[in-house]
Amino acid sequence: MKFRHYLESIAGVDIYPMVSLLIFFTFFTGLAIWAFRANKQYITDVKNLPLDKDNN
């Protein structure tokens, strides 16, 4: 059984790879922009959070 035969029978299936690539690109571009613009103190606090034993 090949899935290609199932996909060929769906009308408009050629748009799905482009939509998924667009979602992937948009998400990771937004994530990269957020990471570069984030407050460095917030990043440091979150990075050390698992090691902070005084928080309890």
C-alpha positions in Angstrom: 0.0 0.0 0.0 1.4 3.3 -1.0 0.0 6.5 0.4 0.8 8.3 -2.8 -2.2 6.7 -4.5 -4.5 7.9 -1.7 -3.1 11.4 -1.9 -3.5 11.6 -5.7 -7.2 11.1 -5.3 -7.7 14.1 -3.1 -8.6 17.3 -4.9 -6.3 20.2 -4.1 -3.7 18.1 -2.2 -0.8 20.1 -3.8 -1.5 23.1 -1.5 -0.9 21.1 1.8 2.9 21.0 1.5 3.1 24.7 0.8 0.8 25.5 3.8 2.8 23.4 6.1 6.1 25.0 4.9 4.6 28.4 5.5 3.5 27.5 9.0 6.9 26.0 9.8 8.8 29.0 8.4 6.5 31.6 10.2 6.7 29.8 13.5 10.5 29.5 13.6 11.0 33.0 12.2 8.8 34.4 14.9 10.6 32.3 17.5 14.0 33.5 16.4 12.8 37.1 16.4 11.5 36.7 19.9 14.7 35.0 21.1 16.9 37.8 19.8 14.6 40.6 21.2 13.9 39.0 24.5 15.0 40.6 27.7 18.4 39.0 28.6 17.6 39.0 32.4 14.4 37.0 31.7 16.4 34.5 29.7 18.9 34.1 32.5 16.1 33.8 35.1 14.4 31.1 33.1 17.7 29.3 32.4 18.5 29.1 36.1 15.0 28.2 37.3 15.5 24.4 37.5 18.6 25.0 39.6 17.0 27.5 42.0 16.3 25.6 45.2 15.3 28.6 47.3 12.1 29.1 45.4 10.1 26.5 47.4 
